[in-house]
C-alpha cells in the first residue's frame, strides 16, 4: 500500500490555484475489421467465451502471425485524419511482461517505429474555445483477452479465482498518444473529455470502428501531473487506466488533480504508477508502479516483415477520407443558419446527426432543431437516455414537422403524436389518421364552438369590444377545449374577431 493513501485530497479550486496540471492521454480504439490483427479469427463482440480464436490467437507453438491489411489501412486513415506523417517504413515489436490474457506472454505492438507520428487535432470546448492537442504517435497493436475475477468486488483484489476469455486477444488496436497537454488550468477535466470525444467522432466518421465506449471499443488512459508553475519542469505523472466514458474521464482528472495536490502539500512525493478509476466514488486507487519502456524489453518482432505503405496508397487513402467532424460542423452551421450557441447546444446534446437526418428527410433546420432540442430532449432527460436511444427516427420527426407546418395538426397535438410514436404505435401520419387527431378547420364546426364561448363569457366579450383585444385568448381556450385541442387556433381567432366586429 502506498504511504500516502490516507492523505486528504485538496479542494479542486485550491489545487488549481497552487499547481499547474499537465495532461497526457493515450486512447486505444478497437478497429472494426472482420478478422483479428494477425490471424483469421473473427473479430466479433459478445461471442461465447473462447470461441472466436485460432491457434495463432493463443500463441500456440509453431503458429505464425500475418498482418491484417485492412487494419493497416484503418491505421493510416486515423493517422491522416489526425494530421500525422505516415511512415514510409515501420515495424512491429514485442512488448514483454506477464499477460495472463495473452498466452504468448508478450504483446505485438509498435515501439520506436509507429505507423503515424507528429500530428495534431483541434478540440472545441463547450463555449467554443479551441485547444490544439499535439499527437506524438499513433501505432498499431493487438488487444489482450479479458480477465473476469470471481468473488469479492469483481477486481483481482479479494477474488477467489479468475477466468480468461481469449476472444478479444489479437483484436486490432490503434493507440494514439499525445504529447504533454499544458495550459489547461481548471479546464483540464473538460479538455480531456472533449479530446476523447473528438477522437470518438473521428473514428465513427472514418468508419474504422463502432467506437462504442460502453463496449470498450474506445478506452482512454489518462496521465496527470502537477507542477508549481507553468515554467517549472513536468511533475511525476500517474496513469489512470481504461477509463471508458466521458463523464468518468472528467471525474478521474478532477480527482487526480485534487489527490496529487494533497500529496504534494503534505510534503510527500507523487509515485509514478497506474491507477484504477471507481465510478461509484469518483476516486482512483493504486494499481502498479508504472514501468518505463526499457522494462518491457522491446525488440523487433522476428515473425513479421516490416510494413512499408507506398506513397501512392497513402495519397489514395488521403483523397478518400470523408468530411471530418469539425469541417462538417462548420459547413452545417453555415447551411442551417444556426447561431454559434445553438450549434454548440446541438453538438453537446448529441443531436447533430439526428437533426441532419431530419433535414435530409425534408424538414427545415430550425423546425428539426425545435423538436429534437425541445420535446425530445425533455423526454430523453426524463427517461435518463441519450437522444439517439429514443425510439424515433429522423424520418418520423420530419414527417411530424410536415404535419405541423401543413397545419394538419398543431404543436399540442404534435406532442401527443410524438408520444405515440415513441410508444411504438407507428408513424405520425398514420397515428393522426387512426386516432382522428387532425386539426378541425371546418368553419361550421368552429363557428358553433365560438358562438357557445361568446354566450358563456359575456364579460370577456365586453372587454374585447371595449378595446382589450388580447382578451380573445379567454374565448379561444373554451373553443380549443370543445374541440379536444384540435381547432385551428388562428382560424378561431379570425372567426371571433369577425363575429365581434373588432379588428
C-alpha positions in Angstrom: 0.0 0.0 0.0 1.3 3.5 -0.8 2.4 5.5 2.2 0.1 8.4 1.4 -3.2 6.7 0.9 -4.7 8.4 3.9 -3.7 11.9 2.8 -6.8 14.0 2.1 -7.2 15.4 -1.4 -7.1 19.2 -1.7 -10.1 21.2 -2.7 -10.1 21.3 -6.5 -10.2 25.1 -6.8 -7.4 25.4 -4.3 -5.4 22.7 -6.1 -5.7 24.7 -9.4 -4.6 27.9 -7.6 -1.5 26.3 -6.3 -0.5 23.9 -9.1 -0.4 23.7 -12.9 -1.9 20.5 -14.2 -0.4 18.8 -17.3 -2.3 16.1 -19.2 -1.2 13.2 -21.4 -3.8 10.9 -22.9 -3.4 7.5 -24.6 -6.5 6.4 -26.5 -7.0 2.8 -27.7 -9.5 2.2 -30.4 -10.6 -1.3 -31.5 -10.7 -1.4 -35.2 -13.8 -2.8 -36.9 -12.1 -5.3 -39.2 -13.7 -8.7 -39.9 -10.7 -10.6 -38.5 -8.1 -10.1 -35.9 -4.8 -8.2 -36.2 -2.5 -11.2 -37.0 -4.8 -14.2 -37.7 -8.1 -15.2 -39.3 -10.1 -15.5 -36.1 -13.3 -13.4 -36.3 -13.4 -10.0 -34.7 -16.8 -10.2 -33.0 -18.3 -8.8 -29.9 -20.1 -10.9 -27.2 -19.4 -14.3 -28.7 -19.4 -17.3 -26.4 -16.1 -17.2 -24.4 -13.1 -18.7 -26.1 -14.9 -19.4 -29.4 -13.5 -16.6 -31.6 -10.0 -17.9 -31.5 -7.4 -19.8 -33.6 -4.1 -21.3 -32.6 -2.5 -18.0 -33.6 -4.8 -16.2 -31.2 -3.5 -18.4 -28.4 0.1 -18.2 -29.5 0.5 -22.0 -29.7 3.9 -23.4 -30.7 4.6 -23.3 -34.4 2.0 -20.7 -35.3 3.0 -17.6 -37.3 1.2 -14.2 -37.5 0.2 -12.4 -40.7 -0.6 -8.7 -40.7 -4.2 -7.7 -41.4 -4.0 -5.3 -44.4 -7.4 -3.7 -43.6 -6.1 -2.9 -40.1 -3.1 -1.2 -41.6 -5.4 0.8 -43.9 -7.6 1.9 -41.0 -4.5 2.9 -39.0 -3.3 5.1 -41.9 -6.7 6.7 -42.2 -6.7 7.5 -38.5 -3.2 9.0 -38.8 -4.2 11.1 -41.8 -7.3 12.4 -40.0 -5.0 13.4 -37.1 -2.7 15.4 -39.4 0.1 12.9 -38.8 3.0 12.0 -41.1 2.7 8.4 -42.3 5.9 6.3 -42.0 7.5 5.0 -45.2 8.8 2.1 -43.3 7.7 0.8 -39.8 7.8 -2.5 -38.0 6.3 -4.4 -35.1 7.9 -5.1 -31.8 7.4 -7.5 -28.8 6.3 -5.7 -25.6 7.1 -8.3 -22.9 5.7 -8.9 -19.5 3.4 -11.4 -18.0 0.0 -11.3 -19.5 -2.4 -14.0 -18.2 -4.8 -12.8 -21.1 -2.1 -13.2 -23.8 -0.8 -16.7 -23.7 2.4 -15.9 -25.6 3.4 -13.6 -22.7 4.1 -10.6 -25.0 2.0 -8.1 -26.9 2.8 -7.5 -30.5 2.9 -3.7 -30.8 4.9 -0.9 -32.3 7.6 0.9 -30.3 10.2 3.1 -32.0 8.7 2.9 -35.5 5.0 3.8 -35.4 2.8 3.9 -38.5 1.9 7.5 -37.9 3.6 10.3 -36.0 3.8 14.1 -35.4 0.2 15.1 -35.7 -2.4 17.3 -34.0 -6.1 17.7 -33.5 -8.1 20.8 -32.6 -10.6 20.3 -29.8 -13.6 22.5 -29.4 -14.8 23.1 -25.8 -18.4 23.8 -24.9 -18.0 27.6 -25.1 -16.3 27.5 -28.5 -12.7 27.7 -27.2 -10.3 25.7 -29.4 -7.5 23.7 -27.8 -4.8 22.2 -30.0 -3.6 18.8 -28.8 -0.3 17.6 -30.3 -0.2 13.9 -31.2 3.2 12.2 -30.7 2.3 8.9 -32.4 -0.5 6.5 -33.5 0.7 2.9 -33.6 -0.8 -0.5 -34.3 -1.0 -3.3 -31.8 -3.2 -6.1 -30.7 -5.7 -6.2 -27.8 -5.4 -8.6 -24.9 -8.1 -11.0 -23.7 -10.5 -10.4 -20.9 -10.0 -11.4 -17.3 -13.1 -11.9 -15.1 -12.3 -12.0 -11.4 -14.8 -14.1 -9.4 -15.7 -13.2 -5.9 -15.2 -10.0 -4.0 -15.9 -6.8 -5.8 -15.0 -8.1 -9.3 -11.5 -6.8 -9.1 -8.5 -9.0 -8.6 -8.1 -7.9 -5.0 -10.2 -10.2 -2.9 -11.2 -12.5 -5.8 -11.2 -16.3 -5.2 -10.3 -17.1 -8.8 -10.2 -15.6 -12.3 -11.5 -16.7 -15.7 -9.9 -15.7 -19.0 -11.7 -15.2 -22.3 -9.3 -15.1 -25.2 -11.9 -13.9 -27.8 -10.5 -10.3 -27.6 -6.9 -11.4 -27.7 -5.5 -10.3 -31.0 -8.2 -7.8 -31.9 -6.7 -4.9 -33.9 -6.0 -1.7 -32.0 -4.6 1.7 -32.8 -3.1 3.5 -29.8 -2.9 7.3 -30.1 -0.5 9.0 -27.7 -0.5 12.8 -27.1 2.4 14.9 -26.2 2.1 16.7 -22.9 -1.0 19.0 -22.9 -0.2 22.1 -20.9 -2.0 25.3 -20.1 -5.4 23.8 -19.4 -5.7 25.1 -15.8 -9.1 24.4 -14.2 -10.5 23.2 -17.5 -8.2 20.2 -17.6 -11.1 17.7 -16.9 -13.2 19.3 -19.7 -10.3 19.3 -22.2 -9.6 15.6 -21.5 -13.2 14.6 -22.1 -13.5 16.8 -25.2 -10.4 15.4 -26.7 -11.5 11.8 -26.4 -15.0 12.8 -27.7 -13.3 14.4 -30.7 -11.4 11.2 -31.4 -14.5 9.1 -31.0 -16.3 11.2 -33.5 -13.4 10.9 -36.0 -13.4 7.1 -35.6 -17.1 7.0 -36.4 -16.8 9.3 -39.3 -13.9 7.3 -40.8 -16.0 4.1 -40.2 -12.9 2.3 -38.8 -14.7 1.4 -35.5 -18.1 1.4 -33.9 -16.4 3.4 -31.2 -18.8 2.4 -28.5 -17.2 3.3 -25.2 -19.6 1.2 -23.2 -18.4 -1.9 -25.2 -14.7 -0.9 -24.7 -14.2 -0.1 -28.4 -12.6 3.2 -27.2 -10.7 3.3 -23.9 -8.5 6.1 -22.5 -5.5 6.0 -20.2 -5.3 9.5 -18.5 -2.0 10.8 -17.4 -2.0 13.7 -14.9 0.9 15.5 -13.3 1.2 18.7 -11.3 3.9 21.3 -11.2 4.2 24.5 -9.1 4.1 26.8 -12.1 3.9 26.8 -15.9 7.7 27.5 -16.0 8.6 24.5 -13.8 9.6 21.1 -15.1 6.9 18.5 -15.5 5.9 16.7 -12.3 5.6 13.0 -11.7 2.6 11.6 -13.5 0.1 8.9 -12.8 -1.8 6.9 -15.4 -5.4 6.1 -14.7 -6.1 3.1 -16.9 -9.0 2.1 -19.2 -11.5 5.0 -18.5 -14.4 4.4 -20.8 -16.9 7.3 -20.5 -16.6 11.0 -21.0 -18.1 11.7 -17.5 -15.6 9.2 -15.9 -12.7 10.9 -17.7 -13.7 14.3 -16.3 -14.1 12.9 -12.8 -10.9 11.0 -12.9 -8.9 14.0 -13.9 -10.5 16.2 -11.3 -9.9 13.7 -8.6 -6.3 13.1 -9.6 -5.5 16.8 -9.5 -7.1 17.1 -6.0 -5.3 14.0 -4.8 -1.9 14.8 -6.1 -2.2 18.4 -4.8 -3.0 16.9 -1.3 0.1 14.6 -1.6 2.4 17.5 -2.6 1.0 19.8 0.1 1.7 17.2 2.7 5.4 17.1 1.7 5.2 13.6 0.2 6.1 12.7 -3.4 3.7 11.5 -6.1 4.5 8.0 -7.1 4.6 7.2 -10.8 2.1 4.4 -11.1 -1.0 3.2 -12.8 -4.3 3.8 -11.1 -7.9 2.5 -11.3 -11.0 4.7 -11.5 -14.0 3.8 -9.4 -17.2 5.0 -10.9 -19.2 4.6 -7.7 -17.0 7.0 -5.7 -15.3 9.1 -8.4 -12.0 8.2 -6.8 -8.9 6.4 -8.1 -6.8 3.8 -6.4 -3.3 2.5 -6.9 -2.5 -0.2 -9.5 1.1 -1.0 -10.0 4.3 1.1 -10.1 4.5 2.4 -13.7 7.1 0.7 -15.8 9.4 2.5 -18.1 9.9 1.5 -21.8 13.1 -0.4 -21.0 11.3 -2.6 -18.5 9.3 -4.1 -21.3 12.4 -5.3 -23.2 11.1 -4.3 -26.6 12.7 -5.9 -29.5 11.7 -6.2 -33.2 9.1 -8.9 -33.9 11.1 -11.5 -35.9 8.0 -13.2 -37.3 6.6 -10.2 -39.1 8.1 -8.3 -42.0 8.2 -4.5 -41.9 5.2 -2.5 -43.1 6.1 -0.2 -46.0 3.0 1.6 -47.3 3.6 3.1 -50.7 3.2 6.8 -51.1 0.6 6.2 -53.8 -1.5 4.1 -51.4 -1.2 6.7 -48.7 -2.3 9.5 -51.1 -5.2 7.4 -52.4 -6.4 6.9 -48.8 -5.9 10.6 -48.1 -8.1 11.5 -51.1 -10.8 9.0 -49.9 -11.2 10.5 -46.4 -14.7 11.7 -45.7 -15.5 15.1 -44.5 -14.2 15.2 -40.9 -16.4 16.3 -38.0 -15.0 19.8 -37.5 -15.3 20.7 -41.2 -18.8 19.2 -41.3 -19.9 21.3 -38.3 -18.7 24.4 -39.9 -20.5 23.6 -43.1 -23.8 22.8 -41.4 -23.5 25.9 -39.3 -23.5 28.0 -42.5 -26.2 25.9 -44.3 -28.6 25.8 -41.4 -28.2 29.4 -40.2 -27.9 28.5 -36.5 -26.2 30.8 -34.1 -22.9 29.6 -32.6 -24.6 29.0 -29.3 -27.4 27.0 -31.0 -24.9 24.8 -32.8 -22.9 24.2 -29.6 -26.1 23.2 -27.8 -26.9 20.8 -30.6 -23.5 19.2 -30.5 -23.4 19.0 -26.7 -26.8 17.3 -26.8 -25.6 14.7 -29.3 -28.3 15.9 -31.8 -26.2 16.8 -34.8 -26.6 13.6 -36.7 -30.3 13.4 -35.8 -31.0 16.9 -37.0 -29.0 16.4 -40.2 -31.0 13.2 -40.8 -34.3 15.1 -40.2 -33.3 17.9 -42.6 -32.3 15.3 -45.2 -35.8 13.8 -44.8 -37.4 17.2 -45.7 -37.7 19.3 -42.6 -36.4 22.8 -42.2 -33.3 23.1 -40.0 -34.9 25.3 -37.3 -38.0 23.1 -37.1 -35.8 20.0 -36.8 -33.8 21.7 -34.0 -37.0 22.7 -32.3 -38.3 19.2 -31.9 -35.0 17.5 -31.1 -33.8 20.1 -28.7 -37.3 20.7 -27.2 -39.8 18.0 -26.6 -37.5 15.1 -27.5 -34.7 16.4 -25.3 -37.1 16.8 -22.4 -38.3 13.2 -22.9 -34.7 11.9 -23.1 -33.8 13.7 -19.9 -36.8 12.4 -18.0 -36.1 8.8 -19.2 -32.4 9.2 -18.5 -31.5 8.3 -22.1 -29.4 9.8 -24.8 -31.3 11.4 -27.7 -30.1 8.7 -30.1 -31.5 6.0 -27.8 -35.1 7.2 -28.2 -37.3 5.0 -30.4 -38.0 7.7 -33.0 -36.2 8.2 -36.3 -35.2 11.4 -38.1 -37.7 10.5 -40.9 -40.5 10.3 -38.4 -39.6 13.6 -36.9 -39.5 15.1 -40.4 -43.0 13.7 -41.0 -44.2 15.2 -37.8 -42.8 18.6 -38.8 -44.5 18.3 -42.2 -47.9 17.7 -40.5 -47.5 20.7 -38.2 -46.2 23.1 -40.9 -49.0 21.9 -43.2 -51.5 22.8 -40.4 -52.9 19.3 -40.3 -52.0 19.2 -36.6 -50.9 21.8 -34.2 -47.9 21.7 -31.7 -50.0 20.4 -28.9 -51.3 17.5 -31.0 -47.8 17.1 -32.3 -46.6 16.3 -28.8 -49.4 13.8 -28.4 -48.5 12.1 -31.7 -44.8 12.1 -30.8 -45.6 10.3 -27.5 -47.5 7.6 -29.5 -44.6 7.3 -32.0 -42.3 6.7 -29.0 -44.7 4.1 -27.7 -44.3 2.2 -31.0 -47.8 3.0 -32.4 -46.5 3.7 -35.9 -45.6 6.7 -38.0 -47.0 10.2 -37.3 -49.4 10.4 -40.3 -50.8 7.0 -39.7 -51.4 7.9 -36.0 -53.1 11.1 -36.9 -55.5 9.3 -39.2 -56.1 6.3 -36.9 -56.7 8.5 -33.8 -58.7 11.2 -35.7 -56.3 13.9 -34.4 -56.3 16.2 -37.4 -56.9 19.9 -36.8 -60.5 20.9 -37.0 -60.7 23.7 -39.7 -64.3 23.3 -40.7 -65.9 26.7 -40.2 -69.3 25.3 -39.4 -67.9 23.3 -36.5 -65.7 26.2 -35.3 -68.4 28.8 -35.5 -70.7 26.7 -33.3 -68.0 26.4 -30.7 -67.2 30.1 -31.0 -70.9 31.0 -30.6 -71.0 28.9 -27.4 -67.9 30.5 -26.0 -69.3 34.0 -26.7 -72.6 33.2 -25.0 -70.8 31.7 -21.9 -68.4 34.6 -21.4 -70.3 38.0 -21.8 -67.8 39.8 -19.5 -64.9 38.8 -21.8 -66.9 39.9 -24.8 -67.4 43.3 -23.3 -63.6 43.7 -22.6 -62.8 42.8 -26.2 -65.4 45.2 -27.6 -64.0 47.8 -25.2 -60.6 47.6 -26.9 -58.9 44.8 -24.9 -58.3 42.6 -27.9 -55.8 40.5 -26.1 -58.7 39.1 -24.0 -59.6 37.0 -27.1 -57.4 34.3 -25.6 -60.1 33.7 -22.9 -62.5 32.8 -25.7 -60.1 30.7 -27.8 -59.4 28.5 -24.7 -63.0 27.2 -24.4 -63.2 26.6 -28.2 -60.0 24.5 -28.0 -61.4 22.6 -25.1 -64.6 21.9 -27.0 -62.7 20.6 -30.0 -60.2 18.5 -27.8 -57.4 20.8 -28.7 -57.8 20.1 -32.4 -59.1 23.5 -33.6 -57.0 25.7 -35.8 -56.3 28.5 -33.3 -55.5 31.0 -35.9 -58.8 30.4 -37.7 -60.7 30.5 -34.4 -59.3 33.9 -33.7 -60.3 35.2 -37.1 -63.9 34.0 -36.5 -64.2 35.6 -33.1 -62.9 38.9 -34.4 -65.4 38.8 -37.3 -68.3 38.0 -35.0 -67.4 40.7 -32.5 -66.6 43.1 -35.3 -63.2 44.0 -33.9 -60.0 44.3 -36.0 
